Amino acid sequence: MVNDRIRLKSLLDKVTTPEAAADLIKDGMVVGMSGFTRAGDAKAVPIAMAAKAKEQPFNITLITGASLGHDIDRMLTEAGVLARRMPFQVDRTLRAAINRGDVMFIDQHLSETVEHLRSNQLGPIDYAVVEATAISEEGGIVPTTSIGNSASFAILAKKIIVEINLSQPANLEGLHDIYIPTKRPTRTPIPVVACESRVGLPYVPIDPEKIAAIVVTDKKDSFSTVEAPDEGTQAIAGHLIDFFKGEVDAGRLDLTLQPLQAGIGTIANSVLTGLVDGPFHDLRMYSEVLQDSTFDLLDSGKLVFASGSSITLSAACSERVFGQFEKYKDRLILRPQEISNHPEVIRRLGVIGINTALEVDIYGNINSTHVNGTHMMNGIGGSGDFARNAYLSIFVTKSLAKEGRISSVVPMVPHVDHTEHDVDVIVTENGLADLRQLAPRERAEQIIQHCAHPDYREALMDYFQRAAARGGHTPHILEEAFSWHTRQQVTGSMKA
Amino acid sequence: MVNDRIRLKSLLDKVTTPEAAADLIKDGMVVGMSGFTRAGDAKAVPIAMAAKAKEQPFNITLITGASLGHDIDRMLTEAGVLARRMPFQVDRTLRAAINRGDVMFIDQHLSETVEHLRSNQLGPIDYAVVEATAISEEGGIVPTTSIGNSASFAILAKKIIVEINLSQPANLEGLHDIYIPTKRPTRTPIPVVACESRVGLPYVPIDPEKIAAIVVTDKKDSFSTVEAPDEGTQAIAGHLIDFFKGEVDAGRLDLTLQPLQAGIGTIANSVLTGLVDGPFHDLRMYSEVLQDSTFDLLDSGKLVFASGSSITLSAACSERVFGQFEKYKDRLILRPQEISNHPEVIRRLGVIGINTALEVDIYGNINSTHVNGTHMMNGIGGSGDFARNAYLSIFVTKSLAKEGRISSVVPMVPHVDHTEHDVDVIVTENGLADLRQLAPRERAEQIIQHCAHPDYREALMDYFQRAAARGGHTPHILEEAFSWHTRQQVTGSMKA
């Protein structure tokens, strides 16, 4: 079986143990590891690294595609391996270390990390550690359920450690489209002109001499943690479907809409699932992570094609999809995250981007990352790549958190990830605010009336009106702007 | 002379007075007007519109490329013509009306306005009012010293009013490259692959039947208001030159650097002028406005080519350039602002973007627009188009304003136009902070030590250290974050 997966036979003598491979990673190194939203992460070597560090402490700069599964970030954090970490994470233990200032975390637009590597503004990568379905006859690396940054990591790294994962279906081969932009300033256009465009190779082309070790594993990807749609997320989906219908009626969209992107997580996943019941057809996705909802839409016949950088599924959906992967394969493509999230392609295709906000303010600025403007949750991820360049930039959130003690609509967000310029539509379970071509004072009325929870609407309107009476294009009372957050820090509730 | 300029003879009977042309504009219309950073603005019709409105009140939505000259925004504001205005302005009277909430101003990324028009999310444009050097034999409109949004305005408008400006040199013809992206989702790559790329037509192709009126003028463009370099701007230029030299030494750049963009205004202009004395050569610009510094660099032989959307010069420089325009013409190109500022092209070319900040915070977030987070100055302009997509995103500012009563480095900016993710380098006269690949706590040390004025350094470090002691990835004390701004509002100074 390993013989089928390592087809360049001269590499067979590189097969070794995770421990031996982990021993190659030395203190101070920069390591690029596969993994994007729990999919296709290296699973054996990082765990061996954590074990080794407990005996012989060392630390590294770890760069990934996005988040990892299998508590790997927790284990590496607990073992003190992480000095620096980028560009995204979702682990509770690592998050605490970041917020203590123990791990230096660099939160980046997901399309940009490899640009920095390619121009030597980051790196060089000492070791790329990438999961693979197979190594081709030529020594090309065939990724698994994600590409993320792995292609550029492998191409740019001094040395490569490959994890051949036997639990990943062999027929993932052919799914991937590896296209790497050329060096600047002589770069040529990225030739992707449709969700379906195949413009690269089905494997990562590398010099096989760079492969320092191969580890064989059979550990499955961690399953996604998205929750089922509930009343709130269904209401959000309903408002958005009504909005899309209105766009169709106005002649701005037809029933095939424009290519769709949905951020990771329960709300965006539920919204997409909601489209199963809409009048839309021949939909396409140009997204980063393909979640359960993508396959619900494919099964319903509503979605005809999906392009992403990873496939991250619940246990049930995973069995359904990977148990009969040939049924889906010709309607799917995985790309490097630089391409799935590339401003050039997103703007060209006119993607409709649907991303989740932590909180929004009355003028349409979005906080996606920082609780109370101070404590990092996960990271901006790809939301900025999409929101800035989208045909329509939509943010979704429930209007309340913590059993109503927190309003997701606030006077001013204490951390801005997406500015007012990049936000077209905000949707909560209460309604939808269409902010296109509105001035800030007009946006405030829309957001307060349509998005805020009734429990907080009056207080928001009171703030806005008192601020507006003082004047300004974007009226604020700076002494009060964060009073809801500071009150909640003291009393546990934003309510006065 | 008019005969040479209106070469499609059937249009000669459309020539009329500014007053008659202005009479075509009716209450409630959407008007797209030429003009970008004072260059190539329509000069006769808007003034006639203001005069008319004093007799018969009416108001419109006015969309331009960027700012206008000749006090036109003042006159239109005073006459009550402006109900809505986008995407940029610099006029004191209009600014006051915006901040009173009397004019609804929509602040947009300059590359995006015509995308909204093309997808019917804005408009339709009832009248385009565009200044022209000439109308070709086929009825094509040859722009003057700017293109801005005029090409798409004319193409998308129901009707067009042309101002033929005899004071604009006839040999501007051939300078322009009009390329309009195709409709989404079937758009093809924008074929610009170098500053020099010519990919379109030298005129705006329109149906001549749409030309409703032609007005002949001879009023010159308003001159730029940039000030000469001073000690502070020279220090900023010096720090930046040292940084570029360091990048060359590190092998990340060569002495031709990457294509340069510089925002409008005295500081960015001075920084660019400073490159005359550096070791760099064969420089290129891919910018939006070409200012005096562009021609200083061309004259010095350091700059070999400049692409922009407008040419905006001081009186002295204007005489030098337009008095011998053939000397410069083959080293210049003007493009629609959608193309000069297009994310696709900026990212492809790897532009070095140099833009001016109003204030910066200790974590690298930038306020470009709002005094005290409330009062609009001008608008974000193209700074977001460049900062997000640049190879290097650099922000410049003097560390003090109002004779030292205001620090341009503050604990938290009360309005964010550019998030920490989009800022690589900040420069003041005190020094340069290289923020690449740094976590927020590391950035704070760099910004406070290198950019803040010594008078405020200790207070900033005190804030940062007390905030960091409380924890968080981006430590803040929300109760105090705006205390410098509120103190200044009360006492006139940020000093405690």
Interface residues (C-beta under 8 A of the other chain):
Chain A: R84 M86 I98 N99 R100 G101 M104 F105 I106 D107 Q108 H109 E115 H116 S119 N120 Q121 L122 R184 P185 T186 R187 T188 P189 I190 P191 V193 A194 A250 G251 R252 Q258 P259 H342 P343 E344 R347 R348 L349 G350 N365 H370 N372 G373 T374 H375 M376 I380 G384 R388 N389 Y391 M412 P414 H415 V416 D417 H418 T419 E420 H421 R436 Q437 L438 A439 R441 E442 A467 A468 R470 G471 G472 H473 T474 P475 H476 L478 E479 A481 F482 H485 T486 Q489
Chain B: R84 M86 I98 N99 R100 G101 M104 F105 I106 D107 Q108 H109 E115 H116 S119 N120 Q121 L122 R184 P185 T186 R187 T188 P189 I190 P191 V193 A194 A250 G251 R252 Q258 P259 H342 P343 E344 R347 R348 L349 G350 N365 H370 N372 G373 T374 H375 M376 I380 G384 R388 N389 Y391 M412 P414 H415 V416 D417 H418 T419 E420 H421 R436 Q437 L438 A439 R441 E442 A467 A468 R470 G471 G472 H473 T474 P475 H476 L478 E479 A481 F482 H485 T486 Q489
